[in-house]
Amino acid sequence: MNWDDDTDRIVALAADGEDTAVEAALRPKDLGEFVGQEKVRQQLDLVLKAARQRGATADHVLLSGAPGLGKTTLSMIIAAEMGAPIRITSGPAIQHAGDLAAILSSLQEGEVLFLDEIHRMSRPAEEMLYMAMEDFRVDVIVGKGPGATAIPLELPPFTLVGATTRAGLLPPPLRDRFGFTGHMEFYAPEELERVIRRSAGLLDVEIDPAGAAEIAGRSRGTPRIANRLLRRVRDYAQVRADGVITREVAATALQVYEVDGRGLDRLDRAVLEALLKLFGGGPVGLSTLAVAVGEERETVEEVAEPFLVREGLLARTPRGRVATPAAWAHLGLVPPQHGGTGSGGQQGLFGV
């Protein structure tokens, strides 16, 4: 199987069509229902309550963090808490300043504009957004060449909610115009258990606490993955069990879907097994490791490695990729007596 399209994986961070439809039904409607992200939730609650008390539009909000942690959900909650409509678009959809001008000029007073993947917006549109956020005004260019004129267009006060997975790519002038910035963290297992129990109730699925804990432990700290695994375990429980999700049912179902106890799937384990069995734990170069796994270099680096590094199973060093003691223990293997493989990490492959 080729893993270049991350959405093929059951533990993918990106949402597919089914995820989008189900997430719409499972999304909390207000901050009181929102699980996790305690600091961001409390800070945002203060920002929104203060704006309501003043009778003003809420400050612009920037939400950063990995996919699947609730940025879109929070944007909808912001609109609901402010009693305002929401307009949803994305950075890749805005390739020209005129695209942004058309959206901004049609906003109603107090409306929330949610701009997903804001770091992928074109530079001309970014520069137009500076003035729109600060002065609620844009200059529309009419004509071309020497005869072109800029016509100022006043905008009603609005709230921009920007979401990004790569906050470092945002230019400082844009970041500075957000009144509130919240970073979304990965969820603790107990928080994911609450997410899973809430989702199970909405999906009319019977689940016991041990079953929720089993799914939560394999969900990689991400509610989107937790809800996806819950749906797959629900299917297994419906077809091969009595419909009730227990720890045993959840563990057996996720074994069928090749998601192990720490949330690693087949690609993750393939990378670790190649690193340990072929190269004795490393160090080994990324390109060599990718060839051994039968994947593109970018797939290993961008799809598999981030979670393995975060879990402490793999380390990136100047000499190459190195397995940690936790990786050996997770796969039930014994590390080499003298640690490592020597020069170049090739001993496990060539026996020299």
Solvent accessible surface area in square Angstrom, and as a share of the most:
residue,aa,sasa,rsa
1,M,147,0.66
2,N,90,0.46
3,W,23,0.08
4,D,80,0.41
5,D,77,0.40
6,D,36,0.19
7,T,49,0.29
8,D,83,0.43
9,R,9,0.03
10,I,29,0.15
11,V,2,0.01
12,A,1,0.01
13,L,54,0.27
14,A,40,0.31
15,A,37,0.29
16,D,55,0.28
17,G,61,0.58
18,E,81,0.36
19,D,2,0.01
20,T,78,0.45
21,A,69,0.54
22,V,28,0.16
23,E,22,0.10
24,A,55,0.43
25,A,73,0.56
26,L,8,0.04
27,R,36,0.13
28,P,22,0.14
29,K,126,0.53
30,D,56,0.29
31,L,9,0.05
32,G,71,0.68
33,E,72,0.32
34,F,10,0.04
35,V,18,0.10
36,G,3,0.03
37,Q,16,0.07
38,E,81,0.36
39,K,161,0.68
40,V,10,0.06
41,R,46,0.17
42,Q,104,0.46
43,Q,85,0.38
44,L,0,0.00
45,D,40,0.21
46,L,127,0.63
47,V,37,0.21
48,L,1,0.00
49,K,90,0.38
50,A,39,0.30
51,A,1,0.00
52,R,97,0.35
53,Q,156,0.69
54,R,154,0.56
55,G,71,0.69
56,A,45,0.35
57,T,37,0.22
58,A,4,0.03
59,D,71,0.37
60,H,15,0.07
61,V,0,0.00
62,L,3,0.01
63,L,0,0.00
64,S,8,0.05
65,G,7,0.06
66,A,23,0.18
67,P,43,0.27
68,G,10,0.10
69,L,1,0.01
70,G,18,0.18
71,K,16,0.07
72,T,35,0.20
73,T,13,0.08
74,L,1,0.00
75,S,0,0.00
76,M,62,0.28
77,I,1,0.00
78,I,0,0.00
79,A,4,0.03
80,A,65,0.50
81,E,39,0.18
82,M,42,0.19
83,G,71,0.69
84,A,21,0.16
85,P,63,0.40
86,I,55,0.28
87,R,73,0.27
88,I,89,0.45
89,T,24,0.14
90,S,29,0.19
91,G,0,0.00
92,P,41,0.26
93,A,65,0.50
94,I,0,0.00
95,Q,88,0.39
96,H,123,0.55
97,A,28,0.22
98,G,49,0.47
99,D,54,0.28
100,L,0,0.00
101,A,12,0.09
102,A,65,0.50
103,I,34,0.17
104,L,0,0.00
105,S,58,0.37
106,S,60,0.39
107,L,10,0.05
108,Q,112,0.50
109,E,130,0.58
110,G,20,0.19
111,E,5,0.02
112,V,1,0.00
113,L,0,0.00
114,F,2,0.01
115,L,0,0.00
116,D,45,0.23
117,E,54,0.24
118,I,0,0.00
119,H,27,0.12
120,R,131,0.48
121,M,10,0.05
122,S,21,0.14
123,R,144,0.53
124,P,77,0.48
125,A,0,0.00
126,E,7,0.03
127,E,96,0.43
128,M,30,0.13
129,L,0,0.00
130,Y,37,0.14
131,M,59,0.26
132,A,0,0.00
133,M,7,0.03
134,E,107,0.48
135,D,81,0.42
136,F,57,0.24
137,R,68,0.25
138,V,1,0.00
139,D,45,0.24
140,V,49,0.28
141,I,114,0.58
142,V,74,0.43
143,G,49,0.47
144,K,190,0.80
145,G,55,0.53
146,P,150,0.95
147,G,64,0.61
148,A,38,0.29
149,T,84,0.49
150,A,57,0.44
151,I,92,0.46
152,P,81,0.51
153,L,67,0.33
154,E,125,0.56
155,L,13,0.06
156,P,40,0.25
157,P,52,0.33
158,F,1,0.00
159,T,2,0.01
160,L,0,0.00
161,V,0,0.00
162,G,0,0.00
163,A,0,0.00
164,T,1,0.01
165,T,59,0.35
166,R,144,0.53
167,A,35,0.27
168,G,72,0.70
169,L,97,0.48
170,L,2,0.01
171,P,22,0.14
172,P,79,0.49
173,P,59,0.37
174,L,0,0.00
175,R,85,0.31
176,D,112,0.58
177,R,70,0.26
178,F,15,0.06
179,G,55,0.53
180,F,22,0.09
181,T,80,0.46
182,G,2,0.02
183,H,102,0.46
184,M,2,0.01
185,E,105,0.47
186,F,72,0.30
187,Y,14,0.05
188,A,36,0.28
189,P,78,0.49
190,E,107,0.48
191,E,42,0.19
192,L,1,0.01
193,E,38,0.17
194,R,112,0.41
195,V,17,0.10
196,I,0,0.00
197,R,105,0.38
198,R,68,0.25
199,S,2,0.01
200,A,1,0.01
201,G,57,0.55
202,L,95,0.47
203,L,44,0.22
204,D,135,0.70
205,V,19,0.11
206,E,114,0.51
207,I,30,0.15
208,D,45,0.24
209,P,96,0.61
210,A,36,0.28
211,G,0,0.00
212,A,0,0.00
213,A,29,0.22
214,E,26,0.12
215,I,0,0.00
216,A,4,0.03
217,G,39,0.38
218,R,24,0.09
219,S,0,0.00
220,R,21,0.08
221,G,10,0.10
222,T,0,0.00
223,P,17,0.11
224,R,41,0.15
225,I,0,0.00
226,A,0,0.00
227,N,15,0.08
228,R,16,0.06
229,L,0,0.00
230,L,0,0.00
231,R,6,0.02
232,R,45,0.16
233,V,0,0.00
234,R,65,0.24
235,D,44,0.23
236,Y,36,0.14
237,A,1,0.01
238,Q,132,0.59
239,V,116,0.67
240,R,169,0.62
241,A,40,0.31
242,D,120,0.62
243,G,31,0.29
244,V,37,0.21
245,I,0,0.00
246,T,39,0.23
247,R,106,0.39
248,E,122,0.55
249,V,23,0.13
250,A,0,0.00
251,A,29,0.22
252,T,59,0.34
253,A,0,0.00
254,L,0,0.00
255,Q,138,0.61
256,V,82,0.47
257,Y,79,0.30
258,E,75,0.34
259,V,1,0.01
260,D,29,0.15
261,G,47,0.45
262,R,80,0.29
263,G,0,0.00
264,L,0,0.00
265,D,5,0.02
266,R,104,0.38
267,L,3,0.01
268,D,0,0.00
269,R,51,0.19
270,A,35,0.27
271,V,0,0.00
272,L,0,0.00
273,E,64,0.29
274,A,9,0.07
275,L,0,0.00
276,L,5,0.02
277,K,120,0.51
278,L,64,0.32
279,F,1,0.00
280,G,10,0.10
281,G,4,0.04
282,G,1,0.01
283,P,16,0.10
284,V,1,0.00
285,G,35,0.34
286,L,8,0.04
287,S,55,0.35
288,T,51,0.30
289,L,0,0.00
290,A,3,0.02
291,V,119,0.69
292,A,42,0.32
293,V,30,0.18
294,G,63,0.61
295,E,24,0.11
296,E,99,0.44
297,R,114,0.42
298,E,92,0.41
299,T,6,0.03
300,V,0,0.00
301,E,56,0.25
302,E,119,0.53
303,V,27,0.16
304,A,0,0.00
305,E,0,0.00
306,P,67,0.42
307,F,11,0.04
308,L,0,0.00
309,V,58,0.33
310,R,103,0.37
311,E,51,0.23
312,G,35,0.33
313,L,0,0.00
314,L,4,0.02
315,A,37,0.28
316,R,118,0.43
317,T,51,0.29
318,P,149,0.94
319,R,159,0.58
320,G,6,0.06
321,R,32,0.12
322,V,43,0.25
323,A,10,0.08
324,T,29,0.17
325,P,113,0.71
326,A,39,0.30
327,A,0,0.00
328,W,24,0.08
329,A,78,0.61
330,H,51,0.23
331,L,38,0.19
332,G,64,0.61
333,L,55,0.28
334,V,124,0.72
335,P,64,0.41
336,P,51,0.32
337,Q,167,0.74
338,H,181,0.81
339,G,51,0.49
340,G,35,0.34
341,T,10,0.06
342,G,49,0.47
343,S,108,0.70
344,G,40,0.38
345,G,0,0.00
346,Q,53,0.23
347,Q,96,0.43
348,G,38,0.36
349,L,75,0.38
350,F,130,0.54
351,G,65,0.63
352,V,138,0.79
